[in-house]
Amino acid sequence: MTTVSAAPLTVRPRRRAALGWIGLALALLLIGLVGTTLVYGGWTQKDALDPESPAPDGTRALVRILQQQGVTVTVARDRAAAERALTDHDATLVLRDAPMLSDATLTALADRARDVVLIEPRSRTLDVLLKGSSLGGFANDRAAAPGCELPAPRTAGTARTGELMIPGAGVTGCYPVDGEYGLLSTETSDGRTVTALDGSATMTNTTLPLDGNAALAIGVLARTDAVVWYVPSLTDADAGSTPRTIGDLTPPWVTPGIVLLLLSAVVAAIWRGRRFGPLVTERLPVMVRANETTEGRARLYAASGDAAHALDELRRATRTRLVRRLGLAAHTPAEQVADAVADRLGADRGAIRGILLTDSPTTDRDLVAASDRLRDLETSVHAAFATERTTR
């Protein structure tokens, strides 16, 4: 008979269970925070083109240079401040992209300034302020010659380009790249100048020293004695023109769906968690008859129809018994075992290797025949040892 024993039962400590529940709660909280951020919030690139930022993509270095040139720079972080500054000075307005402002507000704000410089041009702004101009492709960090007769580009010479633009009617293009331009400029009927260029490629603390970028930026911005650098904020939006967030664009069923999924996860965790209690104890050991185990494995081999695998098991058991009978080491290779049997019986080594190693049955009849040969071979080895003892 075969005896099956069990390891001592252990019960998971309560502290480990508590830590598991705490970890689950923290994971659900993290999922909820991420989902809330994606649905109701958004993010922006902090400090990009900010006139007071010393970061690589800030523009504080350019502001300091303008101030050293005698230009007064006023940073306006809301629309009201920008309008007050433009009222007090005959100034140049530096304008980033402002999607929260309507076309009429953009035009009214630009009309207050002597000159306007768009440093983060977008198609809508270009269309409104530069007579139907639009965005083109992108020339990543590529230097280009001015290619026009405007004073600032001609003085600066070669400069870097980034976003390229397509000029509208009556708009002058400079720094041509593949038929598009890195700078656009036009003069309105009342003598005001509107210029657009990619400030990220020419005005940031990192790009300003490259090629003629510094000269170009100063030439464009220092046309007047005062610069109003307007940094738009969401509070500047006109009524009904607030930019739509991810939450606004999300279908109304998404939020209830997320809440339902979270609740389902909690219910599933509680349901499955209640099933893992202490193990049920049983009286051991359990006694299993050896012939039941053998018959069970035999039925599995028969159901699989893998005669070769079944014969390999028979051969392995036969070789194990022959190794003990011949007095060989337990880890002797199968080929050496076959050769030792052949030497003991004075038989052909190839035939013995075929019985113990290489013959491959394909049917149940072949398997039975191979099993009989293994049994006869083992009987012959036993008989050979018995004959030797009798002779002595």
Secondary structure, 3 states (H helix, E strand, C coil): CEEECCCCCCCCCHHHHHHHHHHHHHHHHHHHHHHHHHHHCCCCCCCCCCCCCCCCCCCHHHHHHHHHCCCEEEEECCHHHHHHHHHHCCCEEEECCCCCCCHHHHHHHHHCCCEEEECCCCHHHHHHHCCCCEEEEEEEEEEECCCCCCHHHHHHCCEEEEEEEECCCCCEEEEEECCEEEEEEEECCCCCEEEEECHHHHCCCCCCCCCCHHHHHHHHHCCCCEEEEECCCHHHCCCCCCCCCHHHHCCCCHHHHHHHHHHHHHHHHHHHHCCCCCCCCCCCCEEECHHHHHHHHHHHHHHHCCHHHHHHHHHHHHHHHHHHHHCCCCCCCHHHHHHHHHHHHCCCHHHHHHHHHHCCCCCHHHHHHHHHHHHHHHHHHHHHHHHHHHHC
